[in-house]
Amino acid sequence: MNQKWTIRRQTVARSDGQRRWDQAYQHLLRWTRETPAGLPPQEEKDASSVLRPGLDEPASSDPDH
C-alpha cells in the first residue's frame, strides 16, 4: 500500500526569533572553539584495529596513473 505524502512549508514569525538566532549562533561559535577548525575530534588509535597503514599503492611517476 503506497501512500503519497504532501509536505507543506511556511515561515512563521516569532517574537523571540532574534534571541533564538543569537543562541544558535553562539552555540556554533562555542563548538568551533572546542574543536580545531570545526572538525570532530580525532579518533584514538586502537591496538586491536584491523586497519593497517600503507594500503595505498606508491605514487607513480606517470602523470596519467
Backbone as JSON, one array per atom type, in Angstrom:
{
  "sequence": "MNQKWTIRRQTVARSDGQRRWDQAYQHLLRWTRETPAGLPPQEEKDASSVLRPGLDEPASSDPDH",
  "N": [[0.84, -1.17, 0.0], [0.93, 1.96, -1.11], [1.57, 5.21, 0.02], [0.92, 8.6, -0.64], [2.67, 11.42, 0.22], [2.29, 14.74, 1.2], [4.17, 17.59, 1.52], [4.22, 20.55, 3.23], [5.56, 23.74, 3.61], [6.09, 26.61, 5.57], [6.93, 29.92, 6.61], [7.11, 31.18, 9.91], [6.55, 33.93, 11.81], [8.17, 34.85, 14.79], [8.12, 36.19, 18.05], [10.4, 35.92, 19.6], [12.4, 35.39, 17.83], [14.87, 36.67, 17.09], [16.38, 36.35, 19.44], [16.52, 33.56, 19.55], [17.94, 33.01, 17.2], [20.37, 34.28, 17.85], [21.18, 32.67, 20.01], [21.57, 30.18, 18.74], [23.66, 30.88, 17.03], [25.68, 31.61, 18.86], [26.06, 29.13, 20.05], [27.15, 27.67, 17.89], [29.54, 29.1, 17.59], [30.84, 28.49, 20.03], [31.14, 25.74, 19.68], [32.91, 25.61, 17.5], [35.19, 26.65, 18.67], [35.83, 24.71, 20.5], [36.55, 22.5, 19.01], [39.19, 21.79, 16.78], [39.34, 23.82, 13.96], [36.66, 23.39, 13.55], [36.24, 20.71, 13.15], [35.34, 17.32, 13.91], [36.54, 15.67, 16.91], [39.61, 13.81, 16.71], [39.82, 10.28, 16.25], [40.94, 7.94, 18.65], [43.84, 5.86, 18.46], [43.59, 2.38, 18.11], [44.84, -0.51, 19.42], [43.89, -2.98, 18.7], [42.93, -2.7, 16.19], [42.01, -3.55, 12.84], [42.81, -2.2, 10.66], [45.49, -1.2, 8.61], [48.45, 0.71, 8.06], [49.65, 1.97, 4.89], [48.23, 0.81, 2.77], [47.67, 1.94, 0.35], [48.81, 2.19, -3.03], [52.17, 3.0, -4.02], [53.05, 6.29, -5.24], [52.96, 6.97, -8.72], [55.34, 7.72, -11.32], [54.29, 8.38, -13.71], [52.11, 10.74, -14.97], [49.5, 10.15, -15.75], [48.56, 8.06, -14.33]],
  "CA": [[0.0, 0.0, 0.0], [1.74, 3.17, -1.22], [0.93, 6.46, 0.44], [1.51, 9.82, -1.14], [2.79, 12.41, 1.27], [2.43, 16.12, 0.76], [4.89, 18.37, 2.52], [4.0, 21.99, 3.1], [6.41, 24.52, 4.49], [5.81, 28.04, 5.62], [7.65, 30.6, 7.68], [6.27, 31.68, 10.99], [7.23, 34.98, 12.57], [8.13, 34.63, 16.24], [8.59, 37.37, 18.77], [11.72, 35.65, 20.15], [13.23, 34.9, 16.73], [16.22, 37.22, 17.16], [17.06, 35.71, 20.57], [16.77, 32.17, 19.18], [19.02, 33.04, 16.23], [21.59, 34.6, 18.59], [21.55, 31.48, 20.79], [22.11, 29.19, 17.82], [24.95, 31.38, 16.55], [26.63, 31.49, 19.96], [26.34, 27.7, 20.2], [28.08, 27.31, 16.83], [30.85, 29.69, 17.9], [31.45, 27.68, 21.09], [31.5, 24.44, 19.11], [34.1, 25.75, 16.67], [36.34, 26.88, 19.54], [36.14, 23.47, 21.21], [37.13, 21.54, 18.08], [40.06, 22.5, 15.84], [38.8, 24.12, 12.63], [35.28, 22.93, 13.44], [36.2, 19.3, 12.82], [35.14, 16.46, 15.08], [37.8, 15.2, 17.49], [40.21, 12.64, 16.06], [39.65, 9.04, 16.98], [42.16, 7.41, 19.24], [44.31, 4.63, 17.83], [43.21, 1.18, 18.84], [45.82, -1.56, 19.15], [43.24, -4.16, 18.12], [42.37, -2.32, 14.91], [42.42, -4.38, 11.71], [43.32, -1.32, 9.63], [46.94, -1.11, 8.62], [48.96, 1.77, 7.19], [50.36, 1.56, 3.69], [47.42, 0.03, 1.84], [47.66, 2.61, -0.94], [49.99, 1.93, -3.85], [53.05, 4.16, -4.08], [52.78, 7.21, -6.34], [53.6, 6.64, -9.99], [55.95, 8.87, -11.98], [53.45, 8.65, -14.87], [51.04, 11.63, -14.52], [48.17, 9.64, -16.11], [48.19, 6.91, -13.48]],
  "C": [[0.89, 1.24, 0.0], [0.94, 4.39, -0.79], [1.65, 7.61, -0.22], [1.5, 10.84, -0.02], [2.94, 13.78, 0.62], [3.09, 16.91, 1.88], [4.65, 19.84, 2.22], [4.88, 22.71, 4.1], [5.97, 25.97, 4.44], [6.6, 28.65, 6.76], [6.66, 31.14, 8.69], [7.08, 32.73, 11.75], [7.07, 34.7, 14.06], [8.71, 35.85, 16.93], [10.0, 37.18, 19.35], [12.69, 35.14, 19.08], [14.66, 35.38, 16.8], [17.01, 36.55, 18.29], [17.42, 34.27, 20.22], [17.92, 32.08, 18.17], [20.37, 33.31, 16.93], [22.09, 33.4, 19.4], [22.19, 30.43, 19.89], [23.5, 29.6, 17.33], [26.02, 31.25, 17.62], [27.02, 30.03, 20.19], [27.33, 27.25, 19.14], [29.47, 27.88, 17.09], [31.57, 28.89, 18.98], [31.94, 26.36, 20.54], [32.77, 24.54, 18.28], [35.34, 26.03, 17.5], [36.77, 25.6, 20.24], [36.8, 22.44, 20.3], [37.99, 22.3, 17.08], [39.42, 22.61, 14.46], [37.38, 23.58, 12.45], [35.15, 21.46, 13.1], [35.95, 18.47, 14.06], [36.48, 15.99, 15.62], [38.31, 13.95, 16.78], [39.99, 11.4, 16.92], [40.99, 8.59, 17.53], [42.54, 6.12, 18.51], [43.98, 3.46, 18.73], [44.17, 0.06, 18.45], [45.18, -2.78, 18.49], [42.62, -3.86, 16.76], [42.88, -3.23, 13.8], [42.92, -3.51, 10.56], [44.82, -1.2, 9.75], [47.38, 0.01, 7.7], [49.59, 1.18, 5.94], [49.54, 0.71, 2.73], [47.38, 0.66, 0.45], [48.94, 2.27, -1.7], [50.87, 3.18, -3.86], [52.73, 5.01, -5.31], [53.57, 6.8, -7.57], [54.24, 7.91, -10.57], [55.17, 9.25, -13.24], [52.27, 9.51, -14.43], [49.63, 11.13, -14.84], [47.74, 8.46, -15.26], [48.31, 7.22, -12.03]]
}
